[in-house]
Amino acid sequence: MSGLLLTLAITTTVGSLLSSNPTAAQVLPVAKRAERVEITTAPALEVASDHLTIIRWTTNNPGGSNVHYGIVHYGTDPKDLSQTAKSPIRLNQGQPYTVFRVRMEGLKPRTTYYYRVTSEESNGKSDGMKSTVNKFTTPGPGERIVAYPKRN
């Protein structure tokens, strides 16, 4: 009887170890890099409050590594975009486009910020595109701006 219990315990342990590693099943091969990455929906403010702002834009699918970063270079002077916010995204290689969303924190209320967006692979290789300089103004304390989705 104890031999049967030992066999059952070993079988259960091995089975749980084999099925408890979901990341092993999720590793995708690297997709072919796009010849040219282009912005298909211009960068814009998605939401802004007194503690965070999210900038959103869409490109064709850049391919390459499965993890990319959306990057926003920003500042209060359009000629000095020396601050950087960066957010990771896992590409859906089956989609022809990628939506980037970058979260920016610690901005001053009622302040106009200028920004430019870019993206890169997880290894730091640029996707080769960058936007024109855009701007937004943060709301006052306790206020909130929701620009996406558009509200009627």
N, C-alpha and C positions, 0 to 999 in steps of 0.2 A: 504494500500500500504506500509506504514512504517513497519507494522508487517511482511510483506513478505520480505522486505529488511533486517530486523533484523534477520529473520530466515535464509536467504541466507548468511548473513555475518557470523553468528554463524556456519553454516554448512561448509562454506569455511575455516574458521579458524580451526575448529576441524579436518577437512580433511587434511589440510596442516600440522598440528601438528602430525597427525598419520603417514603421509607419509614422513615427513622430518627427520626421525631418522634412517638413513641407517645402523648405527652401531648395532642397535637392531636386525636387520636381519642377521648380519654377525657374531654373537657370536657362535662359534663352541664348541662342547663338547671337553673336554680334551681327547686326544687319549692315548691308552695304550702305556706305555714307552717301548722302545726297550730293549730286554734282554741285548744286548751289542751294543754299538755305535762304529763303526769302520770307519776309514778314507778310502774312496774308491778311491779318487783321491788326491794325495799328495799335501800339501800346496805349493804354488808357487807364484811368483810375477805376478800379472796381469798387472799392470801399475805403472810407477814411473815417477815423474817429480820433479821439484825443490820445489814444495809445497805440494805434497801428494804422498802417495804410497798405493796401495791396494794389500792385500794378499788374495788369493782365495783357497778354498779347498772344497771337497765334502765328505759327510758321508752318511751312510744309514740314513733313517729318524729316529731321536731320539724319536719321540712321546712325550708324556707328555704334558706340557703346550703348547699353540699355539705360544707363543713368546719365543724365545731363543736368546742367545747372542753368537756370534763368538768372541773369545778373542785371541789376539796375545800378548805374553810376549816377549819383545825384549830388545836388548842392543848392545853395540859395543864389548862386551866381551862375548864369548859363555858360560862362567861360571857365568855371571851376567845379567840375563834377567829380570831386575827389573822394566823396563818400561812396561806399559800396554796400549793397544788400544782395544776398545770393540765396536762392532756394533750390533744392534738388527736385528732380522729377524723374520718374521711371517712364521711359517711352513705351507706347503701345505700338509695336512694330507693324501691327496689322492695320493701323490707321494712316491715312495719307497726310494728316496734320498733327500738330502738337500744340497744346495750350499751355503756356507758361504763366505762372502766378508767383510773384515775388512779394514777400512780406517785409515791410520796412517798419522799424520800431524806433521810439525815442525822438520823433520829430516834434518841432515846436508848434504850438497852436497858432492859427491865423497867420501862417507863413507860406509864402510862395516858394515852391521847390521846382527846380529844373532837373530833367533826367533824360538819360539815354539807355536803351536796353541792348543787351547782347546775350549770347548763350554759348555754352561750351560743353564738351564731353567731360566725364568724370576724371579723365587723365589731364585735364587742363587745356586740351586742344580746342581752339576757337571753332565755332561753327561758321565763321567767316561773314557774319552779318552784324550790322548795328543800325539802330534806328536814328532818325533825326532827333534833335532835342525837343522835348515836350515839357509841359509844366502843369502843375496843379497847386491848389492852395488848401492847406489843412484847415479843418473846422475849428471852432472855438472849443474850450473845455465843455464836456458833456454833450456836444453836438456830434452828429454823424452824417456822412454823405454816403449814399448808396447809389452808385452810377451803373452797376451791372447786377442783375439784368435791368434793362430799361423799365422804368415804371411809368404807366400812363396816368 
